[in-house]
Amino acid sequence: MPKFLLIPVVLLVGCGPVQVREQRALEGETIRVVATIGMITDAVERVGGERVEVEGLMGPGVDPHLYKASEGDLRRLERADVIFFGGLHLEAKMADVLERIADQRATQAVTDGIPRERLLTPAQFKGQYDPHVWFDVELWTHAVEQVRDRLVALDPTSAELYRRNATVYLAELEELDRYVGEQARRIPEDRRVIVTAHDAFNYFGQAYGFQVRGLQGISTAAEAGAGDVQSLSRFIAERRIPAIFVESSVSPRTIEAVREAVRSRGWDVQIGGSLYSDAMGSPGTPDGTYIGMVRHNIDTIVAGLLG
């Protein structure tokens, strides 16, 4: 029989109080994990293996910048033994919920393990760090290590399992990083320009040698105006960029508007395909894993920019 520590508390969030259950002992029990975005869910499943039961809050096509916790999410958080989230204001609309529940549940921002000097601070993001760290595969390994270390601290009796699983996964990520770099170098330097709906690919650009332009800022909460469309369309037409990209978690409407504006300037830019930015593909598909998502993105970018 599982043992429970009798610590009844009430969490005040959303529409009213949510009862948080007693914290239970974990030895011999499956660890109940809640993760926010799919990339974190995938990392926890790979590192935790058979010891964890993971519920991801945000599925395919979901924008974490705008996501608000539902009543069902609050119940999932209530049941969790540990909660993993991105941090760096990625889950901005959930900040209050995560802050309050941290008093009663183990929580971990996976970006805490990334050296601060490695983080980008775009001028337009008001002094905050860019949260889209998963686009640099080598940088994302720090997040995986953070997951490993937190699980080891929470469940030390399974430390060997977590470390072994993490070692295997990190080796796969090292190979993935090499693959992305090799594919990127197939594109001539003057064509290495990625134009997308929002400014999510800066870590990718820095790691693999691309110039990145987004119609919206770091967060999709900011709306793009007509001036933004015209400025970006001018840049695309002047540079004769062959392809621009939509994102799976952002409406294609704004990128279509950019394409029409570019055409009015006499350059027929193509839609090079859909990239995964803030969400992965459907569960059970290759794109529904972090490795599959990254491979899809670089393959799509190369095909689009090489025409």
C-alpha positions, 0 to 999 in steps of 0.5 A: 500500500502506498504511504501518504504524507498528510499535508492537505492544502488548498490552491487558489487559482482560476475560478476558485480554490482547487484542493491539492491532494496529500503528497505521497511517498514515491518509493515503488510507485509510478511517478506522476508527471505533468509537462507543459509543452511536447518537447518537455513531455518527450524528454521526460518520457525518454529519461523516465522510462517505465518509472514515469506516467507523463501527462502533457498539457499542450498538444499539437498545434497549441501555442504555449504563449497564449495557453491558459490552464483549464479546469482539467489541467488544474486537476492534472497538476493537483495529481502530479508528483512533479511538474516540468515546464519551460520557464523564461516566460514561455508559458506566460498565461500559466505563470500564476498557476505554476507559481502558486502550485510550486508551494505544494508540488515539486516543479522544475523549469527545464531551462534552469540548467542552461548557462545564462550567458548562452541565452538570447536577449532580443531587444524587442523582448523587453529585457527577457530571455528568448524561451525557444531554446529547443531549436539549438539541439546542443542547448536542449541537452542541458534541459534533458540533463535538468530532467534527469537530475530532478528525477534522480533527486525525487526518486534516488532509488531509480537513479541508475535507470534515469542516468542510463536512459539520459545517456542513450538519449543525449547520444541521439541528440548529439547525432541529431545536432550533427545532422542539422549542421550538415544539412544546413551547410548544403544551403549557400550562405546567402540563401540561409534566411528563414522567414516565419510567422513569429520570431522563434528561430533565433537559437536555430539561426545562431547555432546553424548559421541562418539569418532569421526574420519573424513577422511577429515578435518572440511571443505570438501575443503581439499582433503584427500590423500592416507596417510589419507586413510591408517591411518584411515583404520589402526585405524578402523581395530585395533579397530574392528569398525563394521561400518563407514558412508557416508554423504549425502552432500559428495561423498561416493568415499572416504569412499568406499576407506577407506572400501577397505583399511580396508578389505585389513587389514583383517577386514570387516567393513560395510557401516552403512548408510548415515548420514546428515551432512551439509544438510538435506533431501528432503523438505516434508519428515521427514528428510527434517526437523532439528528434522527429520534429527537428529533422522535419524542420531542417529537411523542410527548410533545406528543400524550401530554400534550395527550391 
